[in-house]
Amino acid sequence: MILRRCWEMKTQVMIKIGDCEVTNMNQFEMKKLAYQSQLRNRALQVLLYLIDRSNTEQTCFPAVPTISRELHISISTVKRAMRELVEAGYVAKESRFREGNRGQTSNLYILHFPVAEEVSEETAVSDKIVQTEQAEQTD
């Protein structure tokens, strides 16, 4: 595995892909946020797979059977994980079609992650809740 040096870059750029605006961040930052999420095990596993396959625009297009084969999980498990990722807002899914016969090809997945300030606010709120609960327990 070749490690990228771009993880040292601190700037974030907004990119517009279709109707979605995404924050451009490197794989290290995306994985860090993924591990901080409250996703189920299968969804986290699929999200990490998508992060590893994503390009600089945070898009990728692996087929569901390919994800299933490479992660050693069933196709239905991949579909459930994808549904969870879409519902949680981590992934946007766009259907893609071939030009010639208009048959469907693999879907395009666009990765979405909250901006670092939003994450720090969520972390601060959850830390405050934990501190309050601990204070109540000691009283």
Backbone hydrogen bonds in HBPLUS format (Angstrom, degrees):
<---DONOR---> <-ACCEPTOR-->    atom                        ^
c    i                          cat <-CA-CA->   ^        H-A-AA   ^      H-
h    n   atom  resd res      DA  || num        DHA   H-A  angle D-A-AA Bond
n    s   type  num  typ     dist DA aas  dist angle  dist       angle   num
A0008-GLU N   A0005-ARG O   3.33 MM   3  6.31 175.5  2.33 125.5 126.8     1
A0009-MET N   A0006-CYS O   2.98 MM   3  5.47 159.9  2.02 116.3 122.5     2
A0024-ASN N   A0013-VAL O   2.65 MM  11  5.09 165.5  1.67 154.7 159.7     3
A0015-ILE N   A0022-VAL O   2.84 MM   7  5.35 166.0  1.86 159.3 163.9     4
A0022-VAL N   A0015-ILE O   2.82 MM   7  5.35 163.6  1.85 159.1 162.6     5
A0017-ILE N   A0020-CYS O   2.78 MM   3  5.32 154.9  1.85 160.0 166.8     6
A0020-CYS N   A0017-ILE O   2.97 MM   3  5.32 153.3  2.04 137.5 134.3     7
A0030-MET N   A0026-ASN O   3.08 MM   4  6.38 160.7  2.12 152.6 158.6     8
A0031-LYS N   A0027-GLN O   2.88 MM   4  6.01 163.8  1.91 152.1 156.1     9
A0032-LYS N   A0028-PHE O   3.01 MM   4  6.19 155.0  2.07 146.3 153.5    10
A0033-LEU N   A0029-GLU O   3.06 MM   4  6.32 160.1  2.10 149.1 153.3    11
A0034-ALA N   A0030-MET O   2.87 MM   4  6.10 149.9  1.96 145.7 155.2    12
A0035-TYR N   A0031-LYS O   2.95 MM   4  6.18 160.0  1.99 153.0 156.4    13
A0036-GLN N   A0032-LYS O   3.20 MM   4  6.43 134.5  2.42 135.7 147.7    14
A0036-GLN N   A0033-LEU O   3.17 MM   3  5.01 128.3  2.46  90.7 104.5    15
A0037-SER N   A0034-ALA O   3.13 MM   3  5.21 153.4  2.20 102.2 110.4    16
A0044-LEU N   A0040-ARG O   2.90 MM   4  6.11 160.5  1.94 159.5 165.7    17
A0045-GLN N   A0041-ASN O   2.94 MM   4  6.15 158.3  1.99 151.1 157.2    18
A0046-VAL N   A0042-ARG O   3.06 MM   4  6.30 158.9  2.11 146.5 151.4    19
A0047-LEU N   A0043-ALA O   2.84 MM   4  6.01 159.1  1.89 148.5 155.1    20
A0048-LEU N   A0044-LEU O   2.92 MM   4  6.10 161.5  1.96 151.9 155.9    21
A0049-TYR N   A0045-GLN O   3.11 MM   4  6.32 149.3  2.20 139.1 147.7    22
A0050-LEU N   A0046-VAL O   2.91 MM   4  6.22 158.0  1.96 152.3 157.7    23
A0051-ILE N   A0047-LEU O   2.89 MM   4  6.16 153.9  1.96 149.5 157.1    24
A0052-ASP N   A0048-LEU O   3.00 MM   4  6.23 158.4  2.05 145.6 150.7    25
A0053-ARG N   A0049-TYR O   3.13 MM   4  6.43 138.0  2.32 141.3 152.5    26
A0053-ARG N   A0050-LEU O   3.18 MM   3  5.10 127.2  2.47  92.3 106.0    27
A0054-SER N   A0050-LEU O   2.96 MM   4  5.96 111.4  2.45 140.1 156.4    28
A0054-SER N   A0051-ILE O   3.22 MM   3  5.13 155.8  2.28 100.3 107.6    29
A0055-ASN N   A0059-THR O   3.00 MM   4  5.68 151.8  2.09 146.2 152.1    30
A0058-GLN N   A0055-ASN O   3.02 MM   3  5.26 157.7  2.07 115.8 117.9    31
A0111-LEU N   A0058-GLN O   2.88 MM  53  5.43 171.5  1.89 166.4 169.1    32
A0060-CYS N   A0109-TYR O   3.00 MM  49  5.38 144.4  2.13 144.5 154.8    33
A0109-TYR N   A0060-CYS O   2.79 MM  49  5.38 177.5  1.79 173.2 173.0    34
A0066-THR N   A0063-ALA O   3.03 MM   3  5.20 122.3  2.38 101.1 116.0    35
A0067-ILE N   A0063-ALA O   3.03 MM   4  6.43 158.8  2.07 156.9 162.8    36
A0068-SER N   A0064-VAL O   2.92 MM   4  6.12 164.8  1.94 156.3 160.7    37
A0069-ARG N   A0065-PRO O   2.90 MM   4  6.05 160.6  1.94 143.9 148.8    38
A0070-GLU N   A0066-THR O   2.93 MM   4  6.08 170.2  1.94 155.4 158.0    39
A0071-LEU N   A0067-ILE O   2.93 MM   4  5.95 148.2  2.04 149.6 157.2    40
A0072-HIS N   A0068-SER O   2.97 MM   4  5.74 116.2  2.39 136.6 150.2    41
A0073-ILE N   A0068-SER O   3.12 MM   5  5.06 154.9  2.19 139.7 145.6    42
A0078-VAL N   A0074-SER O   3.10 MM   4  6.47 151.9  2.18 145.7 153.2    43
A0079-LYS N   A0075-ILE O   2.95 MM   4  6.28 158.0  2.00 151.2 157.2    44
A0080-ARG N   A0076-SER O   2.93 MM   4  6.19 155.8  1.99 145.8 151.9    45
A0081-ALA N   A0077-THR O   2.93 MM   4  6.10 158.4  1.98 146.8 152.9    46
A0082-MET N   A0078-VAL O   2.84 MM   4  6.07 157.8  1.89 151.5 157.7    47
A0083-ARG N   A0079-LYS O   2.95 MM   4  6.14 158.2  2.00 145.7 151.6    48
A0084-GLU N   A0080-ARG O   2.99 MM   4  6.25 155.3  2.05 145.4 152.0    49
A0085-LEU N   A0081-ALA O   2.89 MM   4  6.17 154.4  1.96 149.0 156.2    50
A0086-VAL N   A0082-MET O   2.89 MM   4  6.12 155.8  1.95 152.6 158.7    51
A0087-GLU N   A0083-ARG O   2.95 MM   4  6.12 163.8  1.98 149.2 153.9    52
A0088-ALA N   A0084-GLU O   2.88 MM   4  6.00 148.0  1.98 143.7 152.7    53
A0090-TYR N   A0085-LEU O   2.99 MM   5  5.32 137.6  2.17 159.2 161.3    54
A0091-VAL N   A0085-LEU O   3.37 MM   6  5.57 148.7  2.48 120.0 117.3    55
A0089-GLY N   A0086-VAL O   3.13 MM   3  5.10 145.3  2.26  96.8 107.2    56
A0112-HIS N   A0090-TYR O   2.72 MM  22  4.75 167.4  1.74 134.4 135.1    57
A0092-ALA N   A0110-ILE O   2.81 MM  18  5.02 153.8  1.88 143.2 152.1    58
A0110-ILE N   A0092-ALA O   2.84 MM  18  5.02 164.7  1.86 149.8 155.0    59
A0094-GLU N   A0108-LEU O   2.85 MM  14  5.07 161.9  1.89 152.8 158.1    60
A0108-LEU N   A0094-GLU O   2.78 MM  14  5.07 172.3  1.78 159.1 160.1    61
A0105-THR N   A0096-ARG O   3.03 MM   9  5.67 167.3  2.05 136.4 140.3    62
A0098-ARG N   A0103-GLY O   2.78 MM   5  5.40 168.1  1.79 160.0 162.4    63
A0118-GLU N   A0115-VAL O   2.91 MM   3  5.40 123.4  2.24 113.9 127.8    64
A0119-VAL N   A0115-VAL O   3.16 MM   4  6.53 156.6  2.22 152.8 159.9    65
A0120-SER N   A0116-ALA O   2.93 MM   4  6.18 159.1  1.97 150.6 156.0    66
A0121-GLU N   A0117-GLU O   2.98 MM   4  6.20 148.7  2.08 143.1 151.5    67
A0122-GLU N   A0118-GLU O   2.96 MM   4  6.24 159.9  2.01 149.4 154.6    68
A0123-THR N   A0119-VAL O   2.83 MM   4  6.05 158.8  1.87 152.1 158.6    69
A0124-ALA N   A0120-SER O   2.85 MM   4  5.98 154.1  1.92 141.2 148.5    70
A0125-VAL N   A0121-GLU O   2.94 MM   4  6.18 156.7  1.99 148.8 154.7    71
A0126-SER N   A0122-GLU O   2.92 MM   4  6.16 165.3  1.95 151.3 155.3    72
A0127-ASP N   A0123-THR O   2.81 MM   4  5.96 153.3  1.88 148.1 156.1    73
A0128-LYS N   A0124-ALA O   2.95 MM   4  6.10 150.7  2.04 142.4 150.1    74
A0129-ILE N   A0125-VAL O   3.00 MM   4  6.28 153.7  2.07 148.6 155.4    75
A0130-VAL N   A0126-SER O   3.03 MM   4  6.25 160.2  2.07 146.3 151.2    76
A0131-GLN N   A0127-ASP O   2.92 MM   4  6.15 158.6  1.97 147.2 153.3    77
A0132-THR N   A0128-LYS O   2.90 MM   4  6.10 154.3  1.96 146.3 153.4    78
A0133-GLU N   A0129-ILE O   2.92 MM   4  6.17 160.6  1.96 151.6 156.6    79
A0134-GLN N   A0130-VAL O   2.91 MM   4  6.13 156.3  1.97 149.1 155.8    80
A0135-ALA N   A0131-GLN O   2.92 MM   4  6.10 151.6  2.01 144.0 151.9    81
A0136-GLU N   A0132-THR O   2.95 MM   4  6.18 152.8  2.02 147.8 155.1    82
A0137-GLN N   A0133-GLU O   3.03 MM   4  6.25 147.2  2.14 142.6 151.2    83
A0138-THR N   A0134-GLN O   3.12 MM   4  6.38 146.0  2.24 142.9 151.0    84
A0139-ASP N   A0135-ALA O   3.20 MM   4  6.41 132.7  2.44 138.6 150.1    85
